[in-house]
Every structure is written in C-alpha cells, then in structure tokens.
Amino acid sequence: SKALAELGDVDTALRGLVTMPLTVIPTDPDQEVGRVEESRKSAIITNLRDSSTPLRSARNDNNVRLSTYTKPTSTRRAYGNALIKLGSVNEAVVALDAEVSNSTFAELFKHKFPERFFEMFIAEQNMVGAALGLARRGKIPFVSTFAAFFTRASDQVRMCQYSGANVKFVGSHCGVSIGEDGASQMGLEDIALFRAGHGSVVLYPADAIAAERLVAEAAEQVGIVYLRMTRKDMALLYQPTDTFPIGGSKVLRQSAADQVTIVAAGITLHEALKAYEQLRENGISARVIDLYSIKPLDKRTLEQAARETKALIVVEDHYPEGGIGEAVRSALAGCPTAVYSLAVRKLPRSGKPEELLAYAEIDAVAIVEKVREVLKK
C-alpha cells in the first residue's frame, strides 16, 4: 500500500498487446507456440531453416580449395585456414574466441573478416551463450578455445542441445601432448563432455589435410559438432583428394596376416604408426585405424577388425572415462574380441610432448609393449 501511495493515481483501464518474439518460434512446423498467425509463423520457420543451410559449396568452389601443405603442420592452424575459406563462401559464418585466437588460429578469420569475429575474452560461459543466440538468429558460429576451457561452460554447452543449436565447437591444446603449458591447460575430459550430448558429432583429425576437410564437414552438419585440434605440428598422412565423411574411418595399415588392431586418432595415430613399424621389424603384423569420427563412429570397420584380428588396442590422449576406448567398447559390446585401452591414467604434469606421451604410456613404446603383452595371452 505504501508503494501504491507513492505511485499516485494509476489508470487501470490501459490495455496493450505484447508481440511474441520471433526467436521463440520452433524449427518444427508441427509444434504450436502461442497464437501466432499461420502465415507469419511459416515465414519465420522458413527463415530459421535457411539459417542452417549447409555449406555444400565449401567442397567444390574454386575459392575454397584445400590449402597446400608441404611440411608438418598443426591441425589448429589448418582450422584457421579452413575457417577463412568457409567465411568466403557464406556470410553466415561467424567466429567467437575466448582471448586465445592467436593459439587457436581463429585470428586468421579475425584479420580477414573482423566484422564477423567476436572477442569474448576469458568468459567461456558467455561465449557459448552468445553463440547459441547467434545460431538462433541465422548465423553459423564456430566457437574456439583451449579444449580444457570448455568444461567451464559445460552447462551452456548442454543447454544448446535443447535449443536446436547449430554451433561448431573447436577445442585446441588437447591432451598431455601440449607439453610445457602444464596440466591446467590440458584438455583431457573434452571428448566425454561432447560425446554425452544428444545428437552431437565429435571429430578428431590427425593431420592438416584431414582437419580442413573435417571443418568443412562440420559446417555442413546441422547441429552440435565438436572438433578436437592438436597443438603440435604433425606429419602429413593424407592426400588432398582424400575425403573424410562423418561416421567414417581410415584404415592406414592392413594385411591378411594382421594379429592385432591399433585404433587411434589425432596425435596418438602418429604413435600408432611408429609402433607399427617397430612391430613389423620384429615380425608382428598390426592393423592401424584412424578413428577420426569418434561420434558417430565407423562400427562396420571396427567389427571387421574384431573378426579378423585377435584384439583391439585403443590409444588416446584423453582420460579413459568417456573417451575413445569406451566408445569402441560400446560399439563392440556384442563382440567376443578383447578391447584394450591405453589412455591417460596418471595426473599429468609439465614437460616436453614426447616426455609426457611416454609418461602417460600412450606413445609408440607403450603400444609395442601392450601388443606384445596381448599376444602372449
């Protein structure tokens, strides 16, 4: 009563109409929301559908041909190269970064398209929330930071799935292989975070060529996509003509005499190939699979390997919980072939990348030892 007295005379006869915001209209035309005129509703739905238009020209347009790589290159740098190419063919592509764009190489997009780059500073929760808003307003946001820092925004990432978000997350500096930056900067839970999302896609390229191709694949995929990028420069494994469809894999080494299968992705794939050479010198034949698409994964190729070899050994620069090993075990749940996991099971520390891969027992030496152990059983 005191507040009403301070307001004075109030005209209670006033009436108004509040217009429903456009962004609350769902992408599902069968779902009713409020009493919006059908003609207006249909137009809004069409607009939202257009906001998720795949970038199919990104594969074939002469202006977005694959970069020329002639020496070891990090996948994070390849991400930056691919991003500016996507931006050149679709103005809906925008980039957001949390003050590490010089490390994620999103700065390449920043220099090329400054009006479409958003510096969100050290505020990952706000960054993901802003990306969701941009996606709902017709943009295709690529959100980048260190893989470890996405855990700060896990709630916002989770909520994206309930909003039909078309957002691409890019985590660099993953695993112990980042080296001297130290444990606090090592993304070792990121695969688990993004695998758990409903309908999400998780991709992990092992060289610059695969990285560029998978960035284009991510742009064409409507929904939540996570791209795991590596800090270290890595040798080229593929040819510019190679393709990397979501849900696929690459069998890099194979023969009729294969005794075991080594499954890896990203930096541990290079360790797997080193191990393959060492095993071959000692008369042991191994199959090597690049499981670049972690979710969805290539179940058919894994099942074939399980039928044709004695065991599968999964090697990953990630904690075992929620990682690639668990994904492979789940896919082969009904298969009697044993699946072994080499993952980061020690609290990491600072050091050189090669030292830390050895410390975590996920390097070529550890793989060879595990293969020998498995074959003795």
N, C-alpha and C positions, 0 to 999 in steps of 0.2 A: 504493500500500500504506500510505503514511503517513496519507492521508485516511481509509481504511477503518479503520485502527487507532484514529483519533480518534473515529470514529462508534461504536465499540464493537460489541456483539452486534447483528446485524441479522436480523430474522425474514424470510427469503426465501420463506416459504410464503404470505405475504399476497397476496391477489388482489383486484382491483376491476374495476368496469365504468365506463368513461367514456362519458357520454351525448353523442351528437353534437349540436352547437349547431344551433338552429333556423335561423339565418341562412344556413347553407350549403346549404339546400335550394333547388334552382334553380326558376325560374319555368316551365321547360319540363317538363311532366309525363312526357314520354317519356325524359328523361335520368335515369339511375340514379346515385345518390350514396350509397355505403356500403350497409350492410344496415339500412335503416330500415323499420319495419313499414309496409306499404302504406296502411293506414288513417290512421296518423299523418302519413305523407308527404303524402297527399291533402289533409288538413286544413290543413297548413302552406302548401301551394301555393295553396289557395283564399284563405288569409289574405293571402298576398303579392299575389295578383291584386287583391284588394279594396283594397290599399294604392295601387293605380294607378287607382282609379276616376275617370273623367273628371268634371269639374265642369260637367255639362251644365245644371244649374240656374242656373249663373252667368250665362247669357244671358237667361233668361226670368223668373227670380224677381223679384218686385217690389222686394225688398230690395236688389237689386244692379243697379238701373237705372243707365245711364250718367250720369256727373256732368254738371252743366250748366256749359258753358264759354261765356263771352261775350267773352273777350279773349285775346290771345296768351298761351300757357301752354307751359311746357316739358314734354317727354314724360316726363322723370324725375319731375316732380310728378304727372303723370297715372298713372304706375306706382304711386306710393304710394297714390293714391286707389283704383285698381283692386285693389291688394293687400288693403286692409282689407275690400273687398266680397267678395273670394274667401274671406277668413278668416271672414266672417259666415255663409257657406253651407256651409263644410266645415272641420271642426275639424282635419283632417289637414294643412291648410296651415300651414306654419311659415316663418319668415324668419330669415336669417342675414346679418350685415353686418360689414364689417371696419373699424369705427370711423369710418365716413363716412355713417352713416344720415341725418344732417341734410342731406347733399348728394344722396344717392340717393333721399331721401324714404321710405326704409324705416322711418324713425322714426314715421311715421303709424301703421304696423302695430304698432310697439313700444308706442305710447301706448294703442292700442285693445286689443291682446292681449299684454300684457307676458309672460305665461307661455308664449307661443309664439314669442317673439323671442329670438334668441341673439346676443349681442355677442361677436364672435370676435376683436376688436382687430386689430392690424396683424399678422395671421398668416393670409394667404390660403390657404396650403397646408393648414393645419389646418382652415380654414373649409370648403374643398371636401371634404376627407376626412370631416369631421363631417356634411356634407350628404349624402354618399353613405351613411353609416351610418344617418342618419335616414330616407332614402328606402328603404333595405332593411328598416327596421323599421316601414314603413307610413305614413310622412309624405310630404308633397309640399313639398319645400323650395324656396324662392325665395332665391337667393344673390346678393347685390348688393355691388358695389364700383365704383370707377372702372374703366373698360374696360381701361386700361393695366395695372392691377394683377393682372388675371387671368393675365398672362404669367408671374407669379411662381409660379402654381400650375398651369402647363401640364401637368406630369406627372400631377397628381391629376385634372385635367380629362380627360386622355387615358385614365386608368385607369377612369373612370366608365363608359366605353362597354363595358368588359369585364365589368361587374358588373350590366348591365341597369338602370342608374340612371335613375330618373325625377326628374331635377333640372332646375330652371329657373335659368339664369344671367342676370343683368341687369347690363350694363355701362353706367354713365353717364359723362359727361365724355369723349365720344369725339371724336377728330379735332382739327384745329387751331382749330376754332370755339369751343373752350372759352376761348380768349383769354389773358388775363393770367396764368393759372395756370402757363403755361410748358410747355416741351417734355416734361419728365419726367412730366407728368400727362396727356399727350395719348395716348389710345388710337388707334393707327394700324396695329396688327397684329392686332386682336381678331377681325375678320371672318375673316382667314386661319386663326387658331387654331381657331375653332369650325366653320368650313366643312370643315376637314380631318377632323373626327370622323366615324366611321361612323354613318350614320343620324341625324345631328344636323339640327336645324332652326335657321335663322338669320333673324331678323325685325328690321326697321328702320323704325319708324313715323315719319311726318313731321309729325304734329300730335297734340294731346292726345286727340282722339276715336279716331284710329287706334291710339294707344298703349293706351288702355283696352281696346279690342276685341281687340288682339293679346295683351295679358296674359291675357285670358280664353281666347283660342285656345291659348296656350301651356299653360295649366292643363289643358286638355282633351287635349293631345297627350302621349301616354305616351312618355317618353324624354328625351333631352337637348335642351333648347331654349335658344338664346341670344337675348336681347332687347337691342338696341343703342339706348340712350337718349341724348338730347341735352341739354346743359346750358342752352342759350339758350332763352328764351321765343320761340315761333314762332306765326305767324298760323294761325288755324283754316282748314283746307281742306275738311273733310268735314262731313256732316250726321250727327246721332245715329242715323239709320236705316241708314247705310252699314254694310256688312259687309266683313270682311277675312279670307277663308279662307286658310289656309296653302297656299302654292303659287300664289296669285293675284297680281294686279297691278291698278293703276288707270290707265286712260288719261284724263288730265285735259284734254288739248287734242288735237283731231283734226279733220282735214278731208280732202276728196278731193284737195286741192292740196298736201298736205304734201310738202316736199322732203327734209327730214331728220327723224330721230327723236332726241330727247334723253331718255336714260334716267338716272334719278337716284333717290335715296332719302334720307330724313332731311333734314338741313339743305340739302343741295345741290338738293333738289327745289324749294325756295323760290327758289334762284338760277336754276334752270331756268325757272321760271315768269316771273321778271323778264326773263330773256333772251328768252323767247317774246314778250313784249310789245314789247321793243325791236326784235326781228326783224320782227314784224308791221307795225310802223310804217314799216319800210323795204321792205315788200312781200315778205318771206320768210316762208313758212308752215312751221311746225315742229310735229311731234307731240311730246307730253310724256307720258312713262310714269313712274308711281310704282312702282318695283320693291320694294315693302315686304317681300316674301318673297324673300330672297336665296337661300335654300336650303330647300326646293326652289323653283325659280323658274318663272315662267309662260312656258314655251318657246313655246307656241302664239301668244301675243300678240307676243312678240319676233319670231317667224318672219313673222308677218303684217306687222309694221312693216318688216322687212327686204325683203319683197316689194314693199311699196308706197312706200318712200322710198329715196333714193339712198345713205344711210349712217346708221349709229347712232353717237351720241356719248354715252359713258357718263361721268357726272360723280360723283365720290365723295370724301368727306373721309376718306381712308384711303390707305395706301401702295398702289401698283399691284399689288405681289406678293400674290396670294391674295385680292384684293378683288373688287368687283362687276364691274369691267371684264373680269377674267379669267373670271368665272363666265358672263358674257354671251357672250364669245368662245367658250368651251367649248360652250355651248348651241347656238351658230350655226356650229359648226365646218364643217358641210357647205354653208353658205350663201355665195354669192359676194359678198354685200353687205359693204362695209367696216365694221369696228367700230373706232372711235377711243376712246381713254381719256384723260380728264382726271382726274388723281389727284395726291396729294401726293408730289412728286418732289424736294423740297428738304428739308434738315434744318430742322425748324420752330423757331420762336423765340417769345418772349413778345410780346404786342401785343393790340390790340382785335380781336374776332372778325372784323369786316369787313376790317380790315387784313390779317389772316392768311389769310382766304379769297382775297383779292386776291394776296397774296404767293405762295400755293401755286398760283395760277392755276386756281382752281376756282369762281370767282364768276361772276356774270352777264356781266361784261365779257369774261372769258376764254371763256365759252361762245359768245358772239356772234362773237368773233374766230375761234374754231375752226369755227363753222358757215360763216362767210364763206370761210375757207381751204379747207374741204372742197368747197364749191360751185364754187370756181374750178377745181378739178382736172377 
